[in-house]
Amino acid sequence: MNQHLKQLNLKLGRRVDQGGLDAIPRALSRKDCPLPAGTTGFDLWNAYEVSFLLPDGKPEVYHLQAQYSADSPNMVESKSFKLFLNSFNDQVFDHVSTFQAHVAEKLSACVAGPVSLHFFSPETSPTPRPMAGICLDKLHAENYPKVYTPDLLKRENSTSRFKFYSHLLRTLCPVTGQPDWGTVAIEGSGPYQPVASDLLAYLIGYRNHQDFHETCCETIFSDLYQFLDPGTLRVSCHYTRRGGLDINPVRARGALKPFEPTHVWRQ
């Protein structure tokens, strides 16, 4: 864990009843990797292990989807989010709307901005959607780096919108060093597009890159934006669940079709 994170006194290893949410200031990472001006985006969480008790003691279970803007001053640290949700397993709420209001209040206070929540019952939870575009994973590059190497990116002329995805994204948790697996989707338009095989090599270079999911997504977005100077660009990283939670950071610039907030493959 780096010095910045040590100062935050994160809840890793604490008991569930010591819940509460840890806020990670976005400014910590954006000092070294500022976002291009005009970037929009959000962080979308899926929580699959959400439960509380009704007044008669019967448990309710839900798939919770939480979303907040990338402009919020803070992001939520995932292990504290897990502990926070687990702290409700034996708490009584008279209705899901009461529970939703309570969770929204706490999350909004953590990120210092508005949070949108949606609760899915087991019957209404959305099914995974297929990825669209060209899959990079069957391509071959000249070399596959072991470290993050933005110089690997190459570009070629483009006359239409480009859309790529890969299931080979892996990064490391900055708190524990444990691997985080995911699918990354990249789409945009402009005079250039990335050379597909080199884009794959660049993404594989994140394999031992240690940072938060949100920051990794922003680094990919910033590198591509500065390199391609596109008219539109969107990068979404769909990380697999750990502890019943997955996160999907999305960063974009320009007019694009609405993002589909449904989970993918391994999620």
Secondary structure, 3 states (H helix, E strand, C coil): CCHHHHCCCCCCCCCHHHCCCCEEECHHHHCCCCCCCCCEEEEEEEEEEEEEECCCCCEEEEEEEEEEECCCCEEECHHHHHHHHHCCCCCECCCHHHHHHHHHHHHHHHHCCCEEEEEECCCCCCCCECCCCEECCCCCCCCCCCCCCHHHCCEEECCCCEEEEEEEEEEECCCCCCEEEEEEEEEEECCEEECHHHHHHHHHHHHHCECCHHHHHHHHHHHHHHHHCCCEEEEEEEECCECCEEEEEEEEECCCCCCCCCCECCC
